[in-house]
Amino acid sequence: MSYAVPRRKLVAFRLLLALLPFPTEAASRETFDDAKDFPSFFEALGIVQQRSVFIDKKISREKLLQTTLQALLSQQDSYSQFLNPKEYQRFKEYQQESYVGLGMELEKTREGDIFCFPYPDSPAQQAGIKRGDKLLAINGEDIHGKSLFAITELVKGKIGTQVKLSVSTTKDDTREVIAVLSKTRIDGVTTSWHASIPVIRIANFSSQTKYNLIRNLNNITPISAIVLDLRANPGGDFYASLECADLFVPEGRMLASEASSDKEIPYRSSGIRKFHISNLIIWQDHLTASAAEVFIAALTENDRAVSIGENSYGKGTKQEIIELSDSSALILTTDYLKTPSGIKYNGIGLQPKIRLEGALTTESDYIKEVLQLIKQQNNQTYDNGER
């Protein structure tokens, strides 16, 4: 199967304060007769509604069902959730490159912790939020146990609205910062230069990442060595990461595969490869996750790049946004992801080719390793840019 990177309507989930465009599709639906298939459930639900001292008697049956579904999903899978019609509409409104917000992504771990990833020069970064800070509270309200969408709702407001965030960088370091909502444009791909080496920072993967990456690469090529910085990249759109990998990998190579309970789908490079770079180096760390890991595995296992840094996070599952008939939606984990060689890495992560530990934490230290690696690679024989 030759993968031409079609724009299918699935995502590797990340619901963020700076949400990016994710397509959606209606699910194939299997209907149930409430009374026939779930008599005890609906009998119990009616009794709860009528007799529980903790349940508002005015709560609708629909709300009770939604709450039950949300509880089921949150208990079984921290990445899945249910959005009612109003929430789903706001979710789609958030999917803009330009929006009023803090310019910060949020990533939820398997344990339910929420971590912050501010964009460069964003209100969040200007307020002092650092990449990988743990979010504890918003305007004094504890966010523990809340869905990512519910958290984004806590920071909505007009331009100029102040938001108080409680965060921690380490276990013993809790602090409060004040950020101001502003009109923010997301620039997920940026280039900087270190020791004559271009470093392209990919903050996330969205429908625009491929085009932004091409623009940045065209501005600096031809050049023999490039660093792609994916540190603290929480992922994003699964297919966008494959589109980006497709720019570097020769035709017909395996990029990734997804495995559900009843099938496995392989994805191969399409042959639209545009960039032949002799020394392509990827930076990764323990916060590199999801679609970013897909991209890294596609390049490193096809011998198109060398990765350096720390072991990645290990989020090897894919979530699908499924629109329901009443305009609500499910965000549901539907597949495990595999590397080109067929390895499942969920909960394990990807090991870098060159591991940086101890004091090697600054960009200067990374660059030193990059220069040494380039020197070693230049001593090898290349044929038209292929190793």
Residue pairs with C-beta under 8 A, 6 or more apart in sequence:
1 266
1 267
1 268
2 251
2 252
2 268
2 270
2 271
3 242
3 246
3 255
3 266
3 267
3 268
3 269
3 270
4 270
5 239
5 242
5 243
5 246
5 270
5 272
6 239
7 23
7 207
7 239
8 23
8 25
8 239
9 23
9 24
9 25
9 320
9 321
10 23
10 25
10 238
10 239
10 318
10 319
10 320
10 321
10 334
11 22
11 23
11 236
11 237
11 238
11 239
11 318
11 319
11 320
11 321
12 205
12 235
12 236
12 237
12 238
12 241
12 290
12 291
12 294
12 315
12 317
12 318
12 319
12 337
13 79
13 290
13 318
13 319
13 331
13 333
14 105
14 106
14 107
14 204
14 234
14 235
14 236
14 290
15 81
15 91
15 106
15 108
15 147
15 148
15 149
15 152
15 331
16 94
16 104
16 105
16 106
16 107
16 148
16 152
17 101
17 102
17 103
17 104
17 105
17 106
17 124
17 151
17 152
17 155
18 99
18 101
18 102
18 103
18 104
18 105
18 119
18 122
18 184
18 186
19 91
19 94
19 95
19 96
19 99
19 152
20 95
20 97
20 186
20 188
20 204
20 206
20 207
20 208
20 236
20 237
21 95
21 96
21 97
21 206
21 207
21 208
22 95
22 237
22 321
23 207
23 321
24 92
24 321
24 322
24 323
24 329
25 321
25 322
25 323
26 322
26 323
26 324
26 325
27 322
27 323
27 324
27 330
29 325
32 38
34 42
35 42
45 61
45 64
45 65
45 68
48 55
48 64
49 55
49 57
49 59
49 61
49 64
50 57
55 64
66 82
66 84
66 328
69 82
70 81
70 82
70 147
73 80
73 81
73 82
73 330
73 332
74 80
74 81
74 147
77 333
78 108
78 109
78 110
78 111
78 112
79 108
79 110
79 317
79 319
79 331
79 333
80 319
80 330
80 331
80 332
80 333
81 147
81 148
81 149
81 330
81 331
82 328
82 329
82 330
82 331
83 91
83 149
83 328
83 329
83 330
83 331
84 328
85 326
85 327
85 328
87 149
87 153
87 328
88 323
88 327
88 328
88 329
89 327
90 149
90 153
91 149
91 329
94 152
97 185
97 186
97 206
97 208
98 183
98 184
98 185
98 186
99 183
99 184
99 186
100 157
100 158
100 159
100 181
100 182
100 183
100 184
101 123
101 155
101 181
101 182
101 184
102 118
102 122
102 123
102 124
102 127
102 155
102 163
102 179
102 181
102 184
103 118
103 119
103 121
103 122
103 123
103 124
103 125
103 182
103 184
103 186
104 116
104 117
104 118
104 119
104 122
104 123
104 124
104 125
104 129
105 116
105 117
105 118
105 119
105 203
105 204
105 234
106 114
106 115
106 116
106 117
106 135
106 148
106 151
106 152
107 114
107 115
107 117
107 234
107 235
107 287
107 289
108 114
108 148
109 115
110 347
112 144
112 145
113 134
114 134
114 135
114 143
114 148
114 151
115 132
115 133
115 134
115 135
115 234
115 287
116 124
116 129
116 130
116 131
116 132
116 133
116 134
116 135
116 167
117 131
117 132
117 203
117 204
117 232
117 233
117 234
117 287
118 124
118 125
118 129
118 130
118 131
119 125
119 184
119 186
119 187
119 188
119 203
120 187
120 190
120 201
122 184
123 179
123 180
123 181
123 182
123 184
124 165
124 179
126 179
127 165
127 177
127 178
127 179
127 180
128 175
128 177
129 165
129 167
129 177
129 179
130 169
131 231
131 232
131 287
132 169
132 232
132 287
133 167
133 168
133 169
134 167
134 168
134 169
135 143
135 151
135 165
135 166
135 167
136 142
136 143
136 144
136 166
136 167
136 168
136 174
137 143
137 165
137 166
138 151
138 154
138 155
138 163
138 164
138 165
138 166
139 154
139 163
139 164
140 164
140 166
141 154
143 151
143 154
155 163
155 181
157 163
157 181
158 181
159 181
159 182
159 183
160 180
160 181
160 182
161 180
161 181
162 178
162 179
162 180
162 181
163 178
163 179
163 180
163 181
164 176
164 177
164 178
165 176
165 177
165 178
165 179
166 174
166 175
166 176
167 174
167 175
167 176
167 177
168 174
168 175
187 203
187 212
188 202
188 203
188 204
188 205
188 206
188 208
188 209
188 212
189 200
189 201
189 202
189 203
189 209
189 212
189 213
189 215
189 216
190 200
190 201
190 203
190 216
191 198
191 199
191 200
191 201
191 216
191 219
191 220
192 198
192 199
192 201
193 199
194 227
194 363
194 364
194 367
195 367
195 371
197 225
197 226
197 227
197 367
197 370
197 371
197 374
198 220
198 223
198 226
198 227
199 227
199 229
199 283
199 363
200 213
200 216
200 217
200 220
200 226
200 227
200 228
200 229
201 229
202 209
202 213
202 228
202 229
202 230
202 233
202 244
202 292
202 295
203 233
204 233
204 234
204 235
204 236
204 291
204 292
205 233
205 235
205 236
205 237
205 238
205 240
205 241
205 244
205 291
205 292
205 295
206 236
206 237
206 240
207 237
207 240
209 236
209 237
209 240
209 241
209 243
209 244
210 240
210 243
210 244
210 247
213 244
213 247
214 247
214 274
217 226
217 247
217 274
217 275
220 226
221 275
221 277
223 277
224 277
224 278
224 279
224 374
225 277
225 278
225 279
225 280
225 281
225 370
225 374
226 277
226 279
226 280
226 281
227 281
227 282
227 283
227 366
227 370
228 280
228 281
228 282
228 283
228 305
229 283
230 282
230 283
230 284
230 288
230 292
230 295
230 296
231 283
231 284
231 285
231 287
231 288
231 309
232 285
232 287
232 288
233 287
233 288
233 289
233 292
234 287
234 289
234 290
234 292
235 241
235 289
235 290
235 291
235 292
235 293
235 294
235 315
236 290
236 291
236 292
237 291
238 258
238 290
238 291
238 294
238 318
238 337
240 291
241 291
241 292
241 294
241 295
241 298
242 255
242 256
242 267
242 294
242 295
242 298
244 295
245 255
245 269
245 294
245 295
245 298
245 299
246 255
246 269
246 270
246 272
246 273
247 272
247 273
247 274
247 275
248 273
248 275
248 277
248 280
248 299
248 304
248 305
249 255
249 269
249 273
249 298
249 299
249 302
249 304
250 269
250 271
250 273
250 302
250 386
251 269
251 270
251 271
251 273
252 268
252 269
252 271
253 268
253 269
253 302
253 340
254 266
254 267
254 268
254 301
254 302
254 340
254 341
255 267
255 268
255 269
255 294
255 298
255 302
255 340
256 266
256 267
256 294
256 297
256 298
256 337
256 338
256 339
256 340
257 264
257 265
257 266
257 267
257 337
257 338
257 340
257 342
258 264
258 265
258 267
258 318
258 335
258 336
258 337
258 338
259 265
259 335
259 336
259 337
259 338
259 344
260 334
260 335
260 336
264 338
269 302
276 384
276 385
276 386
277 385
278 377
278 382
278 385
279 373
279 374
279 377
279 378
280 299
280 304
280 305
280 306
281 305
281 306
281 307
281 308
281 370
281 373
281 374
282 296
282 299
282 300
282 305
282 306
282 307
282 308
283 307
283 308
283 309
283 366
284 292
284 296
284 307
284 308
284 309
284 310
284 312
284 350
284 352
285 309
285 310
285 312
286 310
286 311
286 312
286 313
286 349
287 313
288 296
288 309
288 312
288 313
288 350
289 312
289 313
289 314
289 315
290 313
290 315
292 312
293 312
293 313
293 314
293 315
293 316
293 337
293 345
293 349
293 350
294 337
296 305
296 307
296 312
296 350
297 339
297 340
297 343
297 345
297 350
298 339
298 340
299 305
300 306
300 307
300 350
300 353
301 339
301 340
301 341
302 340
303 387
306 353
306 354
306 373
306 377
307 350
307 352
307 353
307 354
308 352
308 353
308 354
308 355
308 356
308 366
308 369
308 370
308 373
309 352
309 354
309 355
309 356
309 366
310 352
310 355
310 356
310 357
311 349
311 350
311 351
311 352
311 355
312 345
312 349
312 350
312 352
313 349
314 345
314 346
314 347
314 348
314 349
314 350
315 346
316 336
316 337
316 338
316 344
316 345
316 346
316 347
316 348
317 333
317 335
317 336
317 337
317 346
318 333
318 334
318 335
318 336
318 337
319 331
319 332
319 333
319 334
320 330
320 331
320 332
320 334
321 329
321 330
321 331
322 329
322 330
322 331
322 332
323 329
324 330
336 344
336 346
337 344
337 345
337 346
338 344
338 345
339 345
339 350
354 369
354 373
356 365
356 366
356 369
359 365
360 366
360 369
380 387
